[in-house]
Amino acid sequence: MILAPGFPGVAFGTIDDGDGRSDLVSRTAISAALGISEDWATVHQTHSNRVVLAVGAGGHGAADGLVTKVLGLPLAVATADCVPVAIVGDSVVAIVHAGWRGVAAGIVHAAVDAMGTEPKRAVIGPHIGPCCYEVGDEVIAAVGGHAAKTRWGSQSVDLAKAIVAQLNGIETHTVNFCSREDARFASHRENGTPRRQVSVAWL
């Protein structure tokens, strides 16, 4: 698990940590390593802008963001190039699965709105970087710009910058590991893998 400095209630998994949403052996190991409950709140991710309020563990239906004010309740999403985003406040935390479709639909805005007036800081986890995320004009337009270049010179988009723009000035830290270049992470764009790494946030 990768911990972001200054965010004691946020952890980003690697592919070797396993997908603790459905793999209970992995969940037990992750929870033990982080000192958190094995009873997680999860969602069925659909690249939407739907955010749900979690007051207990278990599945919370089709959504791409979770918010809770329950102390000690872990929230989890999974990624394999998409962007995990954790947003924290004094007594509320959110976690978001943000692919380009979710960013275009406003998933990050929706999570901030669902938290109320308390969001203080955010951390963007490992995801496919602009170095490797070749896209067309329609994707750049959909996420509000933030065009970049891949390391081989073609057009790409910087999803982290698009997300920072949606965070509207909230202090943000980015964990700069590219899921396509770094073998610690699953990358659907690289090889179509069905595997995922989880990201977890809790109060």
C-alpha positions as CSV (number, residue, x, y, z in Angstrom):
1,M,0.0,0.0,0.0
2,I,1.1,3.5,-0.8
3,L,0.5,6.2,1.8
4,A,0.4,9.9,0.9
5,P,2.2,12.2,3.4
6,G,-0.2,14.2,5.5
7,F,-3.2,11.9,4.7
8,P,-3.3,9.4,7.5
9,G,-6.7,8.0,6.4
10,V,-5.9,7.3,2.8
11,A,-4.0,4.4,1.2
12,F,-3.5,3.5,-2.5
13,G,-3.0,-0.2,-3.3
14,T,-0.8,-1.9,-5.8
15,I,-1.7,-4.9,-7.9
16,D,0.1,-7.2,-5.5
17,D,-2.1,-6.0,-2.6
18,G,-5.1,-7.5,-4.4
19,D,-8.6,-6.4,-5.0
20,G,-10.0,-6.2,-1.4
21,R,-13.5,-5.4,-2.7
22,S,-14.2,-9.1,-3.6
23,D,-11.1,-11.0,-2.5
24,L,-11.6,-11.4,1.3
25,V,-8.0,-12.7,1.8
26,S,-6.7,-9.5,0.3
27,R,-9.1,-7.4,2.3
28,T,-8.0,-9.0,5.5
29,A,-4.3,-8.4,4.7
30,I,-4.9,-4.8,3.6
31,S,-7.1,-4.0,6.7
32,A,-4.5,-5.5,9.0
33,A,-1.7,-3.6,7.4
34,L,-3.6,-0.3,7.7
35,G,-5.2,-1.0,11.1
36,I,-8.7,-0.6,9.8
37,S,-11.9,-2.6,9.9
38,E,-12.5,-5.4,7.4
39,D,-16.0,-4.2,6.9
40,W,-15.7,-1.9,3.8
41,A,-18.2,0.2,1.9
42,T,-18.0,-0.3,-1.8
43,V,-19.9,0.5,-5.0
44,H,-20.4,-1.0,-8.5
45,Q,-18.5,1.5,-10.6
46,T,-20.1,2.7,-13.8
47,H,-18.1,5.8,-14.9
48,S,-21.0,8.0,-13.7
49,N,-21.3,11.1,-11.5
50,R,-23.3,9.3,-8.8
51,V,-22.0,9.7,-5.2
52,V,-23.6,7.8,-2.3
53,L,-23.5,8.5,1.4
54,A,-22.3,5.4,3.3
55,V,-23.5,4.9,6.9
56,G,-22.4,1.3,7.0
57,A,-20.4,-1.4,5.2
58,G,-21.4,-3.4,2.2
59,G,-22.3,-2.7,-1.4
60,H,-24.0,0.6,-2.1
61,G,-25.2,0.0,-5.7
62,A,-24.1,1.7,-8.9
63,A,-22.0,4.8,-8.2
64,D,-18.5,6.1,-8.6
65,G,-18.0,8.0,-5.3
66,L,-18.6,7.3,-1.6
67,V,-18.9,9.8,1.3
68,T,-19.1,9.0,5.0
69,K,-19.1,10.8,8.3
70,V,-18.9,7.4,10.2
71,L,-15.7,7.1,12.1
72,G,-13.6,4.1,11.1
73,L,-15.7,3.1,8.1
74,P,-13.4,2.3,5.2
75,L,-14.6,3.4,1.7
76,A,-13.0,1.6,-1.3
77,V,-12.9,2.0,-5.0
78,A,-10.7,0.2,-7.6
79,T,-8.8,1.4,-10.6
80,A,-6.6,0.2,-13.5
81,D,-5.7,3.5,-15.1
82,C,-8.6,5.6,-13.9
83,V,-7.9,8.1,-11.1
84,P,-8.6,7.4,-7.4
85,V,-9.3,10.7,-5.5
86,A,-9.7,11.0,-1.8
87,I,-11.1,14.2,-0.3
88,V,-10.9,14.8,3.4
89,G,-12.5,17.2,5.9
90,D,-12.5,17.4,9.7
91,S,-15.5,15.0,10.1
92,V,-16.1,13.7,6.5
93,V,-14.2,11.8,3.9
94,A,-14.9,10.9,0.3
95,I,-13.3,8.6,-2.3
96,V,-13.9,8.8,-6.0
97,H,-13.3,6.6,-9.1
98,A,-12.6,9.1,-11.9
99,G,-12.1,8.0,-15.4
100,W,-12.4,10.5,-18.2
101,R,-16.1,9.8,-18.5
102,G,-16.6,10.4,-14.8
103,V,-14.5,13.6,-14.9
104,A,-16.6,14.8,-17.9
105,A,-19.8,14.0,-16.0
106,G,-18.6,15.9,-12.9
107,I,-18.0,13.1,-10.4
108,V,-15.5,15.2,-8.5
109,H,-17.9,18.2,-8.2
110,A,-20.5,15.8,-7.0
111,A,-18.3,14.3,-4.3
112,V,-17.4,17.8,-3.0
113,D,-21.1,18.8,-3.0
114,A,-22.1,15.7,-1.1
115,M,-19.5,16.4,1.6
116,G,-21.1,19.8,2.4
117,T,-18.9,22.7,3.4
118,E,-16.1,20.8,5.0
119,P,-13.7,19.6,2.3
120,K,-10.2,20.7,3.3
121,R,-7.7,18.7,1.2
122,A,-7.5,16.1,-1.5
123,V,-5.1,13.6,-2.8
124,I,-4.9,12.1,-6.3
125,G,-3.6,8.6,-6.4
126,P,-1.7,6.6,-9.0
127,H,-3.3,6.6,-12.5
128,I,-2.4,6.7,-16.1
129,G,-0.3,9.8,-16.7
130,P,-0.3,12.2,-19.7
131,C,2.9,10.5,-20.6
132,C,0.9,7.4,-21.7
133,Y,-2.7,8.4,-22.1
134,E,-3.3,8.9,-25.9
135,V,-6.7,10.3,-26.6
136,G,-8.7,12.1,-29.3
137,D,-10.0,15.6,-29.4
138,E,-13.4,14.5,-28.0
139,V,-11.9,13.4,-24.7
140,I,-9.9,16.6,-24.2
141,A,-13.1,18.6,-24.9
142,A,-15.2,16.5,-22.6
143,V,-12.9,17.0,-19.6
144,G,-12.5,20.7,-20.2
145,G,-9.1,20.8,-21.9
146,H,-5.8,20.0,-20.2
147,A,-4.2,18.6,-23.4
148,A,-0.7,17.2,-23.2
149,K,1.7,15.0,-25.1
150,T,2.6,11.3,-24.7
151,R,6.3,10.4,-24.4
152,W,6.1,9.3,-28.0
153,G,4.7,12.7,-29.1
154,S,1.0,12.0,-29.7
155,Q,-1.9,13.9,-28.1
156,S,-2.9,13.0,-24.6
157,V,-4.8,14.5,-21.7
158,D,-3.8,15.2,-18.1
159,L,-6.6,13.9,-16.0
160,A,-5.0,15.0,-12.7
161,K,-5.1,18.6,-13.9
162,A,-8.7,18.2,-15.0
163,I,-9.5,16.9,-11.5
164,V,-7.6,19.7,-9.8
165,A,-9.7,22.2,-11.7
166,Q,-12.9,20.5,-10.5
167,L,-11.7,20.7,-6.9
168,N,-12.1,24.5,-7.0
169,G,-9.0,25.5,-5.1
170,I,-9.0,22.7,-2.5
171,E,-5.4,22.0,-1.5
172,T,-4.4,18.9,-3.5
173,H,-1.5,16.5,-3.5
174,T,-0.8,14.2,-6.4
175,V,0.9,10.8,-6.1
176,N,2.8,10.8,-9.4
177,F,3.0,7.2,-10.4
178,C,1.8,6.3,-13.9
179,S,-0.2,3.0,-13.9
180,R,0.8,2.2,-17.5
181,E,4.6,2.7,-16.9
182,D,4.9,1.3,-13.3
183,A,4.6,-2.4,-13.1
184,R,3.3,-2.2,-9.5
185,F,-0.1,-1.2,-10.9
186,A,-2.8,-2.8,-13.1
187,S,-3.2,-0.9,-16.5
188,H,-6.2,-1.7,-18.7
189,R,-4.8,0.5,-21.4
190,E,-1.5,-1.4,-21.4
191,N,-2.8,-5.0,-21.6
192,G,-6.6,-5.1,-21.1
193,T,-6.1,-6.7,-17.7
194,P,-9.3,-7.4,-15.6
195,R,-7.2,-7.0,-12.4
196,R,-7.6,-3.9,-10.3
197,Q,-5.9,-2.2,-7.4
198,V,-8.0,-0.7,-4.6
199,S,-7.8,2.7,-2.9
200,V,-9.2,3.1,0.6
201,A,-10.2,6.2,2.7
202,W,-11.5,6.4,6.2
203,L,-12.0,8.8,9.1
